[in-house]
Amino acid sequence: MLTDDDLKEARLAAMHETCAGAPSVPSNPFFGVGPISDGSTDEADRVERRHAFERWVTERYRKYDDCGQDLGGFTVSELARSMHRGEPADSILTDMMRTIHRYFELPKQNRMAIGLGGGHTGFTVCVQHLMTLQDAEQHVFVDTPHPETPASAASGFFRQSWATQIIELCQLSRGGTVERLHFAQDDGTLPDAAELTKRGIKLFIGVGHETTGASTYSASEMVELLRWLDVDPDNHHAIIDATSLLGAMPWPEDVVAQVLSKCCLFMPLQKAIGGVAGYFVASFTPQALAKIDRNVADPSWSIARQLSLAVPVDPALPLTGRRSVEKGPFYDPEADRMCGGVINTYSLLAFAETTFGLLSLEHELGPMSDLNARSTSNRAEIEDWVANEPLFDFVVETPNKRGSAVTLLRVNDPDFADVHGRILGRAKQLLGYQGITHPDGMHEPGLNAALYVNAFPGKPGDFRAWIGGVRTGADIRALLENLRYAWQRAKVLVIEEILAERAA
């Protein structure tokens, strides 16, 4: 235990580290909610962008009479109280799907589905449609450790909940079995093509990366996964959580293009793309769509209507008729149309904002390849800083496994290990808007520099932050300097509290 003199010396050292005052703050303090579509930096900027959006809506979505005469544009107020069928709803939905599909450079042969809910729902939909119990040769690999094993302890709650969902789906269904499920030894680790083939894997499910633990797949791992897919494209399928990967794929451009073309990807709009629509989108290869049709013809489980990608071809035969993805909630890029509608009412404004946000993002930052490059550059920025900052270190130790969308840092302050959590909590108060109050009553206002920087439940680490390409290098540097400053100031406070407690 540190003596009073040790504590006083550490307090003086921390005060010396912060004597220059607080660093500049990032242009946007929100680092935990994914790329923000409008990129607003303050209230004035938000108002200006909102006005630009409302003008764009009125200019883009028009009313016409029965002779084709332009009667003027729809207003945002009208969209806010409109329904989900007819115009301009159909055009807004198709516009958004077209823009997402084009901007993220998904190939034209891959159709993109849309559905209610976020990433968890997208995962459920993909798994329930591509996994089957009727094919005894379909072995499934999940790239996170088996739940309730020693290796699963560091995998995080969400990844383990998804793994549990797969197990329960197989275990609790009639005639179900878990004998064909395979799990990774370590989170986010992919076997090579030879090993996947040897195990008889037909379906790869990738959830152990990026958002939760700030890790990613290495380029060599992705090359091996693509090689395995090429062995048997009709029967080998990969489902990958692209919530954080879109716009943050730190691999050669040819590898990125192949991943987008050969893998099935799911992502919630509010994370991968931005906005708060409460919907997910999922991209499927032609071979995967054919597999879905085969699976729903001989189903292993019931799929709730709002989660179904395959609907009755003949609406008059909802029980006995053939089901197919032909009329499902898909955008067909080759025909540039929606094959089916979206069940239930949705927010037209949220969808329109997503389209506007992506078009603005493209105008300001360039194509997706530039976004990937900016994300990778931001990762390099953090690596350079950490290399010269002994107080901080990465949770993901392997450099080529560190994500370029999310970073997860730990603080190395061994003399204060016993009060590490206490200092961390105070540091986050200072980084936000609460601020910290010293025992003598002196209050340090909140920096408003970094909000939502908590590590995910069940994951190690102290500060987790979104570093994707929508953030500038200046923002990343400001974030890091504020993390260091906040830790030192919080340590000063906690030392003062400990000294006051001892003196009482």
Wavefront OBJ file of the C-alpha trace (Angstrom):
o trace
v 0.000 0.000 0.000
v 1.280 3.466 -0.856
v 2.211 5.711 2.013
v 0.911 9.246 2.386
v 4.225 10.550 1.113
v 4.010 8.256 -1.924
v 0.513 9.540 -2.635
v 1.546 13.168 -2.292
v 4.455 12.625 -4.653
v 2.188 10.891 -7.203
v -0.295 13.750 -6.910
v 2.376 16.319 -7.663
v 3.568 14.258 -10.642
v 0.036 14.050 -12.045
v -0.464 17.788 -11.526
v 2.785 18.432 -13.373
v 1.534 16.296 -16.283
v -1.573 18.497 -16.552
v -0.124 21.901 -15.714
v -0.527 23.109 -19.316
v -4.291 22.789 -18.990
v -6.858 20.765 -20.858
v -6.135 19.879 -24.494
v -8.366 20.840 -27.389
v -11.494 18.709 -27.646
v -12.627 16.674 -30.681
v -15.120 18.260 -33.044
v -17.694 15.709 -31.870
v -17.635 14.120 -28.395
v -19.646 11.022 -29.322
v -17.319 8.055 -29.804
v -19.565 5.108 -29.026
v -22.467 5.133 -31.462
v -20.905 4.492 -34.817
v -20.418 6.863 -37.718
v -22.900 9.695 -37.491
v -24.494 10.315 -40.864
v -24.829 14.092 -40.735
v -21.397 14.700 -39.209
v -22.689 17.658 -37.190
v -20.100 19.325 -34.971
v -22.364 21.660 -32.953
v -25.908 22.982 -32.790
v -25.362 25.677 -35.410
v -23.922 23.118 -37.801
v -26.802 20.747 -37.059
v -29.381 23.421 -37.869
v -27.608 24.266 -41.112
v -27.438 20.620 -42.130
v -31.069 20.093 -41.159
v -32.110 22.958 -43.406
v -30.008 21.486 -46.213
v -31.717 18.117 -45.691
v -35.196 19.632 -45.778
v -34.385 21.507 -48.988
v -33.007 18.299 -50.485
v -36.181 16.358 -49.608
v -38.420 18.925 -51.278
v -36.222 19.100 -54.366
v -35.879 15.326 -54.711
v -39.366 14.017 -53.964
v -42.032 15.704 -56.076
v -45.817 15.608 -56.450
v -47.349 15.232 -59.889
v -50.936 15.499 -61.063
v -52.602 13.012 -63.384
v -51.113 14.776 -66.428
v -47.601 14.709 -65.064
v -47.585 18.362 -64.056
v -45.167 19.130 -61.178
v -47.201 20.374 -58.217
v -44.219 21.030 -55.959
v -42.181 18.954 -53.571
v -43.100 16.955 -50.492
v -42.093 18.646 -47.265
v -40.458 17.073 -44.232
v -43.611 17.862 -42.286
v -45.633 15.768 -44.739
v -43.167 12.889 -44.532
v -43.346 12.973 -40.745
v -47.057 12.136 -40.857
v -47.146 9.891 -43.928
v -47.569 6.132 -44.228
v -45.301 3.436 -45.600
v -46.909 2.641 -48.938
v -47.215 4.585 -52.165
v -45.341 7.752 -52.986
v -43.042 9.137 -51.846
v -42.485 6.177 -49.480
v -41.656 3.713 -52.259
v -39.170 6.087 -53.861
v -37.530 6.905 -50.525
v -37.056 3.229 -49.678
v -35.669 2.368 -53.115
v -33.453 5.452 -53.038
v -31.927 4.411 -49.727
v -31.340 0.814 -50.763
v -29.807 1.915 -54.072
v -27.507 4.387 -52.329
v -26.331 1.926 -49.675
v -25.730 -0.790 -52.249
v -23.836 1.532 -54.575
v -21.773 3.436 -52.008
v -20.485 0.324 -50.264
v -19.678 -1.169 -53.669
v -21.717 -4.325 -53.266
v -21.772 -6.282 -56.537
v -24.863 -6.087 -58.719
v -25.520 -9.817 -58.543
v -25.935 -9.638 -54.742
v -29.366 -8.613 -53.542
v -29.807 -6.668 -50.319
v -32.615 -7.312 -47.848
v -34.055 -4.912 -45.304
v -35.927 -5.724 -42.127
v -37.138 -4.495 -38.764
v -34.696 -4.262 -35.890
v -30.951 -3.804 -35.495
v -27.862 -5.979 -35.678
v -29.192 -8.732 -33.428
v -32.207 -9.134 -35.673
v -30.019 -9.124 -38.773
v -27.940 -11.906 -37.247
v -31.059 -13.929 -36.387
v -32.488 -13.537 -39.870
v -29.276 -14.642 -41.601
v -28.723 -17.630 -39.320
v -32.310 -18.878 -39.424
v -32.334 -18.782 -43.221
v -28.889 -20.164 -44.050
v -28.479 -22.719 -41.256
v -30.452 -25.949 -41.461
v -30.842 -29.163 -39.504
v -32.063 -31.068 -42.558
v -28.637 -31.237 -44.197
v -26.509 -33.717 -42.264
v -23.438 -32.517 -44.151
v -23.774 -28.899 -43.069
v -21.210 -28.284 -40.359
v -21.211 -24.755 -38.953
v -18.209 -22.786 -37.684
v -18.735 -19.852 -35.299
v -15.689 -17.645 -34.781
v -16.163 -17.125 -31.034
v -15.479 -19.639 -28.239
v -18.148 -22.009 -26.993
v -20.160 -20.307 -24.220
v -19.324 -21.177 -20.610
v -15.774 -22.243 -21.383
v -12.600 -20.580 -20.034
v -11.863 -19.063 -23.441
v -15.299 -17.441 -23.623
v -14.670 -15.229 -20.594
v -12.951 -12.537 -22.677
v -15.342 -12.712 -25.621
v -17.891 -10.227 -24.400
v -21.579 -10.569 -23.715
v -22.928 -9.902 -27.204
v -20.750 -12.399 -29.043
v -21.507 -15.035 -26.483
v -25.224 -14.291 -26.662
v -25.117 -14.892 -30.407
v -23.223 -18.144 -29.934
v -25.778 -19.182 -27.318
v -28.600 -18.355 -29.704
v -27.130 -20.682 -32.332
v -26.775 -23.496 -29.812
v -30.322 -23.072 -28.532
v -31.722 -22.918 -32.045
v -30.136 -26.281 -32.833
v -30.731 -27.787 -29.420
v -34.374 -26.862 -28.894
v -35.720 -27.503 -32.382
v -37.434 -30.805 -33.127
v -34.784 -33.338 -34.076
v -32.144 -30.771 -33.266
v -28.484 -31.483 -32.651
v -25.426 -29.455 -31.738
v -22.999 -32.084 -32.998
v -22.303 -30.160 -36.193
v -21.442 -26.877 -34.459
v -17.784 -25.868 -34.257
v -16.433 -22.948 -32.205
v -13.191 -20.995 -32.271
v -10.497 -21.486 -29.677
v -10.003 -17.719 -29.438
v -12.390 -14.904 -30.243
v -12.350 -13.808 -33.865
v -9.896 -16.472 -34.985
v -10.441 -18.025 -38.412
v -9.049 -21.435 -39.394
v -7.367 -21.674 -42.787
v -9.157 -23.036 -45.849
v -7.704 -26.517 -45.429
v -8.912 -26.790 -41.838
v -12.415 -25.557 -42.675
v -12.627 -28.061 -45.515
v -11.265 -30.874 -43.358
v -13.954 -30.266 -40.738
v -16.667 -30.308 -43.394
v -17.700 -26.712 -42.661
v -20.437 -25.505 -44.995
v -21.483 -22.353 -43.113
v -19.116 -19.845 -41.515
v -20.586 -17.348 -39.040
v -18.346 -14.392 -38.227
v -19.264 -12.369 -35.153
v -16.000 -12.264 -33.195
v -14.540 -8.974 -34.398
v -14.657 -5.157 -34.371
v -17.521 -3.575 -32.465
v -17.339 -5.475 -29.193
v -13.636 -6.085 -28.785
v -12.001 -3.680 -31.258
v -10.448 -6.527 -33.217
v -10.674 -7.303 -36.891
v -9.754 -10.083 -39.274
v -6.258 -10.014 -40.697
v -5.839 -9.878 -44.467
v -4.355 -13.385 -44.463
v -7.385 -14.752 -42.583
v -9.736 -13.204 -45.107
v -7.728 -14.636 -47.998
v -8.086 -18.096 -46.443
v -11.828 -17.622 -45.933
v -12.219 -16.553 -49.574
v -10.188 -19.559 -50.685
v -12.527 -21.824 -48.731
v -15.573 -20.175 -50.325
v -14.082 -20.740 -53.778
v -13.747 -24.484 -53.123
v -17.541 -24.930 -53.417
v -19.425 -21.627 -53.976
v -22.820 -23.363 -54.133
v -22.465 -25.022 -50.744
v -19.935 -22.923 -48.815
v -21.428 -19.762 -47.331
v -20.145 -17.085 -44.966
v -22.265 -14.799 -42.786
v -20.278 -11.849 -41.424
v -21.322 -9.104 -39.052
v -20.388 -5.959 -40.993
v -21.730 -3.542 -38.386
v -18.293 -1.980 -38.059
v -16.528 -3.412 -41.087
v -18.257 -1.292 -43.726
v -15.923 1.598 -44.436
v -13.279 0.133 -42.131
v -11.858 -2.861 -43.971
v -8.061 -2.607 -43.525
v -7.192 -5.013 -46.333
v -5.957 -4.680 -49.928
v -8.667 -3.403 -52.263
v -8.897 -6.682 -54.173
v -9.544 -8.562 -50.906
v -12.209 -6.013 -49.928
v -13.936 -6.442 -53.293
v -13.956 -10.232 -52.949
v -15.342 -10.095 -49.398
v -18.189 -7.846 -50.545
v -18.858 -10.156 -53.477
v -18.532 -13.613 -51.923
v -19.716 -13.174 -48.332
v -23.159 -12.516 -46.894
v -23.075 -9.400 -44.720
v -25.551 -8.020 -42.197
v -25.490 -4.647 -40.511
v -27.836 -2.306 -38.633
v -28.432 1.034 -40.317
v -27.739 3.015 -37.186
v -24.221 1.602 -36.827
v -22.779 0.653 -40.202
v -24.433 3.460 -42.094
v -25.755 5.951 -39.583
v -29.117 7.333 -38.634
v -31.640 5.905 -36.212
v -33.941 3.983 -38.510
v -34.089 0.874 -36.353
v -33.619 -1.376 -39.385
v -30.940 -3.731 -40.596
v -29.817 -4.530 -44.120
v -28.204 -7.747 -45.298
v -26.448 -8.600 -48.546
v -26.720 -12.113 -49.997
v -24.895 -13.850 -52.819
v -26.965 -15.563 -55.541
v -25.790 -18.937 -54.212
v -26.931 -18.021 -50.693
v -30.356 -16.994 -51.980
v -30.661 -20.348 -53.745
v -29.687 -22.059 -50.485
v -32.363 -20.091 -48.609
v -34.988 -21.245 -51.093
v -33.924 -24.868 -50.531
v -33.971 -24.447 -46.758
v -37.439 -22.877 -46.559
v -38.809 -25.657 -48.771
v -37.827 -28.097 -45.994
v -37.718 -25.876 -42.887
v -35.944 -26.724 -39.664
v -37.830 -24.150 -37.612
v -40.583 -21.602 -37.839
v -39.456 -18.122 -38.831
v -41.587 -15.231 -37.603
v -43.307 -13.306 -40.394
v -41.474 -10.064 -39.663
v -38.140 -11.915 -39.928
v -38.926 -13.907 -43.056
v -36.979 -13.309 -46.258
v -39.047 -15.845 -48.195
v -42.740 -15.197 -48.735
v -45.495 -17.235 -50.442
v -45.225 -16.978 -54.205
v -49.032 -17.302 -54.352
v -50.595 -15.109 -51.622
v -53.714 -17.308 -51.755
v -51.652 -20.271 -50.477
v -49.848 -18.928 -47.412
v -49.678 -22.364 -45.741
v -49.178 -24.839 -48.558
v -47.746 -22.716 -51.354
v -44.088 -22.445 -52.309
v -42.075 -19.829 -50.445
v -39.268 -17.979 -52.132
v -36.998 -14.974 -51.844
v -38.333 -13.867 -55.235
v -40.863 -11.549 -53.586
v -39.063 -11.010 -50.330
v -37.969 -7.625 -48.909
v -35.024 -7.360 -51.309
v -33.498 -4.648 -53.417
v -32.489 -6.012 -56.818
v -29.657 -3.793 -58.097
v -29.704 -5.272 -61.584
v -33.355 -4.261 -62.043
v -32.995 -1.257 -59.695
v -36.198 -2.085 -57.828
v -37.557 -3.488 -54.596
v -38.811 -7.047 -55.105
v -41.136 -6.832 -52.108
v -42.189 -4.365 -49.460
v -41.265 -3.888 -45.844
v -43.719 -5.245 -43.299
v -45.025 -2.585 -40.907
v -44.718 1.182 -40.906
v -41.256 2.684 -40.804
v -39.855 6.182 -40.484
v -39.623 7.787 -43.889
v -37.573 10.584 -42.400
v -34.962 8.188 -41.024
v -34.625 6.485 -44.406
v -34.424 9.791 -46.260
v -31.825 11.015 -43.770
v -29.731 7.911 -44.379
v -29.717 8.562 -48.126
v -28.922 12.246 -47.617
v -26.210 11.362 -45.098
v -24.510 8.874 -47.387
v -24.595 11.253 -50.348
v -23.141 13.982 -48.130
v -20.499 11.585 -46.843
v -19.539 10.684 -50.390
v -19.307 14.352 -51.351
v -17.194 15.289 -48.317
v -14.976 12.214 -47.908
v -15.046 10.400 -51.229
v -15.748 6.762 -52.105
v -15.733 3.806 -49.738
v -12.102 3.031 -50.580
v -11.174 6.444 -49.162
v -13.215 5.704 -46.048
v -11.324 2.421 -45.596
v -8.032 4.279 -46.002
v -9.010 6.969 -43.491
v -9.993 4.307 -40.947
v -6.669 2.546 -41.392
v -4.855 5.872 -41.064
v -6.685 6.587 -37.805
v -5.602 3.203 -36.468
v -1.998 4.029 -37.370
v -2.378 7.395 -35.601
v -3.310 5.605 -32.386
v -0.521 3.045 -32.749
v 2.069 5.807 -33.095
v 0.685 7.607 -30.048
v 0.537 4.491 -27.868
v 4.086 3.557 -28.857
v 5.255 6.797 -27.221
v 2.831 6.783 -24.309
v 3.732 4.261 -21.581
v 0.554 4.983 -19.643
v -1.630 3.393 -22.359
v -1.641 0.099 -24.227
v -3.875 -1.845 -26.617
v -6.189 -4.588 -25.436
v -5.780 -6.270 -28.846
v -2.111 -7.179 -28.764
v -1.620 -8.438 -32.337
v -1.189 -5.385 -34.622
v -2.844 -6.824 -37.750
v -5.836 -7.905 -35.654
v -6.559 -4.423 -34.321
v -9.719 -2.941 -35.728
v -9.725 0.223 -37.774
v -13.297 1.094 -36.820
v -13.008 0.699 -33.051
v -10.062 0.921 -30.681
v -9.905 -0.445 -27.138
v -7.226 0.882 -24.777
v -6.160 -0.031 -21.266
v -4.366 2.180 -18.763
v -1.109 0.888 -17.260
v -0.808 2.530 -13.852
v 0.317 -0.364 -11.618
v 0.905 1.715 -8.469
v -2.809 2.500 -8.463
v -4.164 -0.916 -9.431
v -6.262 -1.078 -6.239
v -8.169 2.082 -7.179
v -7.994 1.669 -10.959
v -11.759 1.481 -11.385
v -12.264 4.465 -9.115
v -9.904 6.632 -11.154
v -11.443 5.370 -14.401
v -14.930 6.332 -13.295
v -13.807 9.827 -12.339
v -11.885 10.201 -15.617
v -15.032 9.424 -17.603
v -16.973 11.983 -15.562
v -14.391 14.587 -16.550
v -14.387 13.483 -20.200
v -18.148 13.992 -20.304
v -20.303 16.790 -19.013
v -20.430 15.951 -15.283
v -16.978 17.090 -14.303
v -15.311 16.280 -10.980
v -15.375 18.013 -7.577
v -12.344 17.863 -5.290
v -12.573 17.379 -1.519
v -11.888 21.094 -0.992
v -14.942 21.953 -3.108
v -13.106 22.953 -6.271
v -15.063 21.831 -9.313
v -13.517 20.976 -12.661
v -16.156 21.311 -15.390
v -16.659 18.433 -17.783
v -14.479 18.570 -20.879
v -17.266 17.368 -23.193
v -14.508 15.597 -25.081
v -15.509 11.924 -25.173
v -18.840 10.271 -24.383
v -19.794 6.579 -24.506
v -16.227 5.312 -24.277
v -16.980 2.343 -22.005
v -15.726 -1.116 -22.865
v -18.482 -3.589 -23.668
v -19.804 -5.779 -20.830
v -17.549 -8.771 -20.317
v -14.619 -7.294 -22.247
v -11.320 -6.112 -20.762
v -10.117 -2.581 -21.380
v -10.790 0.922 -20.123
v -11.589 3.175 -23.078
v -13.379 2.026 -26.215
v -13.818 4.524 -29.021
v -15.128 4.638 -32.572
v -12.249 5.665 -34.853
v -13.746 4.975 -38.293
v -13.049 7.089 -41.345
v -15.784 9.620 -40.648
v -13.508 10.923 -37.872
v -10.569 13.123 -38.780
v -7.010 12.494 -37.683
v -7.228 15.700 -35.627
v -10.234 14.250 -33.765
v -8.323 11.080 -33.000
v -5.319 12.990 -31.650
v -7.585 15.206 -29.545
v -9.356 12.148 -28.147
v -6.100 10.517 -27.083
v -4.731 13.648 -25.423
v -7.995 14.080 -23.522
v -7.914 10.470 -22.335
v -4.446 11.012 -20.895
v -5.361 14.365 -19.357
v -8.573 13.022 -17.810
v -6.771 10.060 -16.255
v -4.146 12.271 -14.632
v -6.702 14.760 -13.322
v -8.881 11.943 -11.995
v -5.843 10.452 -10.259
v -5.205 13.788 -8.538
v -8.792 13.759 -7.273
v -8.734 10.150 -6.057
v -5.425 10.689 -4.245
v -6.930 13.711 -2.497
v -9.945 11.645 -1.522
v -7.748 8.847 -0.146
v -5.646 11.315 1.862
v -8.808 12.937 3.235
v -10.214 9.522 4.190
v -6.991 8.623 6.025
v -6.950 11.916 7.871
v -10.543 11.556 9.043
l 1 2 3 4 5 6 7 8 9 10 11 12 13 14 15 16 17 18 19 20 21 22 23 24 25 26 27 28 29 30 31 32 33 34 35 36 37 38 39 40 41 42 43 44 45 46 47 48 49 50 51 52 53 54 55 56 57 58 59 60 61 62 63 64 65 66 67 68 69 70 71 72 73 74 75 76 77 78 79 80 81 82 83 84 85 86 87 88 89 90 91 92 93 94 95 96 97 98 99 100 101 102 103 104 105 106 107 108 109 110 111 112 113 114 115 116 117 118 119 120 121 122 123 124 125 126 127 128 129 130 131 132 133 134 135 136 137 138 139 140 141 142 143 144 145 146 147 148 149 150 151 152 153 154 155 156 157 158 159 160 161 162 163 164 165 166 167 168 169 170 171 172 173 174 175 176 177 178 179 180 181 182 183 184 185 186 187 188 189 190 191 192 193 194 195 196 197 198 199 200 201 202 203 204 205 206 207 208 209 210 211 212 213 214 215 216 217 218 219 220 221 222 223 224 225 226 227 228 229 230 231 232 233 234 235 236 237 238 239 240 241 242 243 244 245 246 247 248 249 250 251 252 253 254 255 256 257 258 259 260 261 262 263 264 265 266 267 268 269 270 271 272 273 274 275 276 277 278 279 280 281 282 283 284 285 286 287 288 289 290 291 292 293 294 295 296 297 298 299 300 301 302 303 304 305 306 307 308 309 310 311 312 313 314 315 316 317 318 319 320 321 322 323 324 325 326 327 328 329 330 331 332 333 334 335 336 337 338 339 340 341 342 343 344 345 346 347 348 349 350 351 352 353 354 355 356 357 358 359 360 361 362 363 364 365 366 367 368 369 370 371 372 373 374 375 376 377 378 379 380 381 382 383 384 385 386 387 388 389 390 391 392 393 394 395 396 397 398 399 400 401 402 403 404 405 406 407 408 409 410 411 412 413 414 415 416 417 418 419 420 421 422 423 424 425 426 427 428 429 430 431 432 433 434 435 436 437 438 439 440 441 442 443 444 445 446 447 448 449 450 451 452 453 454 455 456 457 458 459 460 461 462 463 464 465 466 467 468 469 470 471 472 473 474 475 476 477 478 479 480 481 482 483 484 485 486 487 488 489 490 491 492 493 494 495 496 497 498 499 500 501 502 503 504
